[in-house]
Each structure stands twice: as C-alpha cells, then as structure tokens.
C-alpha cells in the first residue's frame, strides 16, 4: 500500500506509484467490483502484482511517444540483445538468454522493455496521430498524465484518475491502441471494456476538482496494424448517464466491502441457471411443433 495522497490535481505522480495505490479507488477497480466481475476478484487484483504482458508493454510505449510523457522504456535490438552463442541473430531473439537478462534488468529498474521493431511501429503510429486532422491538434497543447484525487462526499471513499491528456480549456482526452478504430465496431468493444464508465468517472473528477464545469471527454483510438487508422470518438449523454449510475453503484459496493471487511464472490448460495436464450427458444419451438403435430394427429383420428 502507498501513503494516502491528499485530494487535488498532480502533474508529476510517478506511474508506478499511481498504480500501486491501494488507499483509493480507480475506475479500473470500479469495473472489477461489478458484474460480470465481483468484489472477490477486485480484492485479488489489489493483493497480487499484475504480470507484464507484451500488448501492455507496447501500449505503454505508444502512449509515451504520443503524449510525450509516461512509462519510461528501453529499446532492445535483436542485433545486440538477441544473439545466439555463435554470434548470429536468433530466429526468436526474445528467447535468448541475453535478451531475457536485458528485459529482466529493465523491469528491475522500472523500465518497459520493447523490441526495436515494435518501437519503430510505435513511432510510426505516433507520427500518424500527429498528422491526423482532429487528433493532431488535440495533442498539440495540454498536459499529459495528470493524476487526480477526490474524496466522494457520500461514502468518504477517495477516488482517483489519471488523465492521458488535459486540454487548456479543461477537456479530457484518452489515447487507446486497438485492433479496430471503426466506430461501428467500437460500440460493442468499448461496451465490453466499460469505457463509458471511464468517461463518466474522469468527467466527474474534473468537475469535482474545479477543472471544468462541463468537460468533454474524447477517445483517440488508433489501430495497431497498418495503416494505423485513427478515429476520435466520444460518448453521447445516455452512455455517460449509464456510466455515472454504474460508477455510483461500484463506489457504494466498495465502501460496503471496506466497512464489513468482506469481499464476496458471485454468490454464496446455490444458483439455478437456465439454458442459453437461443437454445431455450429452440427447445420451445420444437415443443410447440411437436404439440401441433400431436393435435393434428388427434383431429385426423376423429374425422377418419
């Protein structure tokens, strides 16, 4: 656990300190408290260190190159760190002892290791963002990686958030790397990831801390595969309202769990479950068909 941070806006909270905070609630934690997750999974995530993932490493580096600030990294070159015993470059450089040692040393120093080809890819993506007619101007003026802390007056729970980008006028932007930047596909993808909760959470933090009376929240979404398409999207009022409702529910669940010292799973009782809806409808249709056939057979028997 880290020491409690006083409510306010901070431009220089180290990323590792921010994510190690266990005295306040983030929107990522709020998502884990609610279905389809549960408080027990939230508690486990808080008590156990998250293992690195290659896709997270790439996202961190891409964020740094786009925002100009964020997790520090070190570039590993296959021609230097991926050599076999005979001095030739291994077919899979990351599997060599030298590469693994360099990656481990980087993480020990709090750095994100990234392979040179992935770094060059992230550079190309950052250049594409800067050239985009809408995204480019967004990141031309503002402050990156702002940490905010605010105590919820209803529950006394301290809430926190980390803005990717805060514009001079108080609007908020979040950069996302994705498999798709197609708005039609993002509707379902963002719903699954509960990003509407993030938008509402950050907007409300900005209001509570006096940054803006009515901030706008936008996602700058970029595809990881070439040609690295960029799309800027924002949620409508209905989505923000639903995000606020679920955020409030999560905050109350968190406060209750802290007070009772109990972090429940999905259910403490035996739960009766049904067939999937589409299967149930198929079974009902087949039963109706059999009943109709039986009735027809009876009628035919009467008239014969």
Phi, psi and omega in degrees: 000146176259163178292151182294137177264132179296143179308138179154188181245128185231126181272349189231034175282119179304142184301319181295325178290318180301312184285340179276353183297125177242008180259356179225167184250127175260169179291331176297320176292321180301320179298323182288340182281338186252159174304144010277007175266198179198160182304327179298321179290325175300312182298319179297318179297324179288330185267355184230138181289135180283127181284144180297149174229144183303319182292328176290319178302314181297317179300319179299315181292317178300318177301314182299317183289326179283315186272339184080011182198152179142204182299132177284153184217167175229137182268127179257125183262123179306328181285350179245312187259353184246035183270145173277177182299331181273004177090357178271157180285128181292152178298325174237088185305324183292349180269354182282156180296321182295318179295313181298321179293319180293320179294319179295320179294322178298313181294326178299327180270006180080020181255152176266119177280137178217139180289149182307315179299323179290323177297316179295324176296316179296324177297317179297322179294317180298319179297322180293321178297314182296331181274351183288136185297334179257314183290323182304307178298329179302313185270011179276340180213130180147190182233132182267152170053059177270127178261132182235140179227133181210133179272123181293121184294333182287316188250343185080007179279131176279129180254150178221159176205157179229106182284131171299315185211130177243117181283157181305327181276358178103358176285156187239141179227146181228126182266127180235130167269143190208164174284341179213145172243014179286117183306323181297324179278333181291336179305308181285318182299314180290328176297314180300323181272001178056039180290340176294331174291319178299314180302311181295320181300312183290321178298318181290326175296317180298320179292313183299327182263011173074018180286319180204146177281332182210073184287151173260140178241124180234146173258129171259107187254132181227134178285139181284336178269151178299143011269026175058052182300140180244135174223137175257125182229157173216154181276151175278176185298322181298317180295318180295319179298319179292323176299317179296319180298313181290324177299316179297319177298317181295320180297319179292321176298315180300312180300318180294317180296319179296316182296318183273342183070026182234131181237088188291156173275211182289318180196145176266357182247167173289130184252129175275126180244161183244177172290156173305148185307316183292328177289317180300318179295323179293318178297317180296320180296318179294321178295319179296320180295317179295321179295321179294318179296320179296319180295318179298318180297321179296317180295320178297324180293328181290317187275349180283000000 
